[in-house]
Each structure stands twice: as C-alpha cells, then as structure tokens.
Amino acid sequence: MQTAHLDLLDRRIIQALHLDPRASFRRFAETLGVSEQTIARRYRSLVEHQVLRVVAELNSQRISESDWAIRLRCLPGSAPTVATKVARDPDASWVQVVSGGTEVFAAIRSQRRIKGAHPLLDQFSGSSQIVDARAYCLLHEYSNDAFSPLGADWLTPQEINRLTQDPVAFSEVDRSLTVLHEADWPLIRALGEDGRATYRQLAEATHWHESTVRRRVEDLVRAGVLSFHVDLENDAIGMGAPALLWMSVSVSKLAEVGETLASHQAIPFVAATTGSTNLLAMVLCRDEAVLYGYLTKELADLEGVLHLEVAPIMHTVKHYSMITQFNANPQDASSHAAGPDERLAISPSFDNKET
C-alpha cells in the first residue's frame, strides 16, 4: 500500500490505534463517527497490506533483564544477508539496513530469560561478512507520548481525550506482579504476534480460562511489564527519510536532552545507552529536506550534544516480531519459516469486541 491509498479515515484509524491499541472496534466507531463494520474492514485492509501491526512488548527492565542495541558494519553487499540472519533470532526486533546499506542495526529484547551475554552476540565473532560489531546496553528509555505516527494529529482534541487512557503510576509495590512464570510465555508470544488478539483467542493459546487471561494481562500492564504498540511501515505512511541518531551528550545534560527529544513529534524512540555514544534516537521524517530542517533547527538548539552521527534507515527487515520481504534479496529474506518455538500462529483479530 502506497501513501496515496491512505485516506483521511485510514489516518484517523492509525492514530486511534496508536492512542489505544487494544480498544474495541465499537469504541473506535463511537469516537470516529463511522460504523463498527467500516472500522473493522479498514483495519483488515491495513493489516493485509502490511501497513501496520499491533504488538505487545515487554519492558525488560521491569523483569530485571537488559535490552541491547547492536550495530554491525558489514562488507559491501553483505548487509542484506547479515540482516536476514539477525532477524531470524526471536529476540531480535527492529532489524534494519542503514547507512547506505553498509550497516545493520537491531534491538535485542530477551524473550528467553537469558543470563549474561545474549548468544546472538557470539555469532558475530569471526564472521567474514562483518567488519565491526558494537553492542550498546539500553540504560533508560525516555517516555515519548508526544510522538505522532503520521507527523500530525488527524483527530480532534476531544477525540484524542476519549481514546487516551490515564497514565498508570508504577511503583515499587508493582514489583510483586513482575515475576514472569513459565506459563506466561505462551501468552506473551501470542500478544507479540497479535496485540489485538481477543481474550478467547488468548485462552485457546494458553489453555487458561478467559477470565484468567484477562486478569493476567491487566496485571502485567499495570505493573509496567507489558505494553502495546503499533508497528507501522514507514514508506506506507509517507515517512521516506527515517534515520537513527547516535549522539554523544555531556553526562550533566543527558537526561535533559533525552527528555527533550522524547517531547518531539518526530521521535518514536530515544534511550540512554552504554558504549562509544550515550544517546540513541530514531527520527521519522517525510523526506530528506524535512530531516535536514530537524537537524539544523530542533537538534541544533540542544545544549550538551558533543557529537552527532546520522544513519539513514534504508530498509526494515523485521519490525517487533514480523519479518518483512527484503526487495534487494527476496529469496534470502523469505527462506526462513519460523518454527513453533519462535512464532505462535494467532490470526489477526478483526472483531475485537472482547477487549
């Protein structure tokens, strides 16, 4: 689906999903002023055309795990192959070919309760295709409630208020809910595949009663362990110049710069990291001219930024859990059929009244 195919209603639905990913179609219909059947049909089309996907995501720090970002500099022509191999790991997400096709970026979010270094990092040692490999531990992710997935608001302030839930206040008391048990993982994997799966579908995947599933999901969300997000295909929504920003920031200004970036509409992700740079952000812009304006105006005014490297994102091979087709090497990207331990087959939910 190309940008021209997204009409006003499509854009309003996308923003509504961004605000409340698991809201029922009935609630969307009441808010947007169209029929429930129309909302369901449009959602089905957006999913089938791979414009979006609703997924659940774990907050690893709430369960005493570590998230990592890896940056792999590759030999010319080898980045697509390397990216495809990385994407096959079930813990890898946001696998992207960047910097003109010379690098691969990926986020590693542990789904397997691994202690110590992640085994994926060991695969890069001695590889003839990789010139340099760097790993950055994500120390702190800044809340980015201001991010707008389409670069502008397509809903009225009243509609936004209706769909915006009150923020959950997490406290140390919530730690009692953050202990994940072995029985939780089928539920987490199912929601990672389809964040809008109904409680009936989740009950079938976990062999739990629906009321048990509902209560467990609510507990994990309240504890800050589980959250829901909308994966969007940048090209389809008209964001033709996405980029990663690797920044070195004065330690005394690190929190201030991170929070400021998180308040920008164009920033979907920003985190403080270890490594040769200490702040990582993703920026979504319509084209290179808009990206240039962002760099020379909004970023230029930030105090404490000592060094900035911009890495344009050429192609996303894998979003949070879905491997996409890589046009430059389609046979390589499509040759992997995920096994039962990597993916749980839950069909997209097009009638989500139960949620």
Buried (B, 14 or more C-beta within 10 A) or exposed (E): BEEEEBEEBBBBBBBBBBBBBBBBBBBBBBBBEBEBEBBBEBBBBBBEBBBBBBBBBBBBBBBEBBBBBBBBBBBEEBBBBBBBBBBBBBBBBBBBBBBEBBBBBBBBBBBEEBEEEBEBEEBBEEBEBBBEBBBBBBBEBBEBEEBBBBBEBBBEEEBBEBBEEEEEEBEEEBBEBBEBEEEBBBBBBBBBBBBBBBBEBBBBBBEBEBEBBBEBBEBBBBBBBBBBBBBBBBBBBBBBBBBBBBBBBEEEBBBBBBEBBBBBBBBBBBBBBBBEBBBBBBBBBBEEEBBEEBBEEBBEEBEBBEEBEBBBBBBBBBBBBBBBEBEBBEEBBEEEEBEEEBBBEBEBBEBBEBB
